[in-house]
């Protein structure tokens, strides 16, 4: 495969680790980057199903709306874009399908996720290349892309300020970054507790004889529990919107703005997603999927149109941030 930005063949990439051993998991407790590789390699094959990710109009609309909510309307597509911590490519690929981006590149610390993202891009017929890489040392040249995006990635990066400096390095002057879907401090507090309570309730209720058909095989539940244990290592940060703006400014960005979304939608969505992950795939069916999506959609609109006007932005679950690389160098802050 040829890299779109350099025109050179991609470097040989390490192969993913589909199942981490107990010894590797033990080592990862003291190494957040190893934990990120193991956890996301582990989750790569099932990640889209776990988080109800798709590449149809539902998620195209979501990705484009999240982008526009923080960055505004796009007059014309960005010619080139890089997704940092791409996972399976959710944000970049849906923005490409939504007409925001023409050509894309994906990068992730997890080889398994890069493979999954490139497979999704190939299936969708999208013009995308990819590299395994560290967000603190992005494997792309200076001034090489018009847009850098990421979804639910900043909270996995040990040194967010270093990553922001790298983002500004690879952006062309005047280029923009948009990071969406990271947890606020208060939002993470209530969302995680709702998720844990739902997992405990579902996995215990499905032990009852009448509900055994609703229980995943114990092996899958055990693997999910082992993977969940690594979340304590890979989820490194929660954010205050104002502090996130300061981090971007300190890295040298201009025109920086943070926004938040999802309050009632998160209170509904976290238990629903956890419940879906705890029961066998396909058990709930299309009617359930549409009920969950439409309810979340209505609550999101209520949050945006009503609650965002009266509640502090710190109470919402997701924080997004955007900024621009200045045309001229600026002195970094602090």
FENJOHU-V634045 format. One line per field, one symbol per residue. ss: DSSP state (2 for helix, 1 for strand, 0 for the rest). psi: psi as a letter, one per 30 degrees, with the letter a starting at -180 (. if undefined). Layout:
ss = ???
psi = ???
This chain:
ss = 0100000010000000000002222222000222222222222000222200000022222222222222200000011111110000022222222000111111110022222222222222000111110100100000001111111002220002222222222211111111111111222222222222222222222000222222000222222222222222220000102222222222001111111110022222222222222200000022222222222222222222222222002220011111111000000000
psi = kkkfefglkklkkllljfjkleeeeeeffgjeeeeeeeeeeefefgeeeeghklhaeefeeeeeeeeeeeflkjelkkekkkkkhfbggeeeeeeefggekeklkkklfjeeeeeeeeeeeeefhkjkllkklkffikhllkhflfkklkkheeffkejeeeeeeeefefklkflkkjklglkleeeeeeeeeeeeeeeeeefeegfkefgffgklkeeeeeeeeeeeefffefjfllkkeeeeeeeeeffgllhkkkllljdeeeeeeeeeeeeefflkkfeeleeeeeeeeeeeeeeeeeeefdefffkkffflekklkllkklfkklkkk.
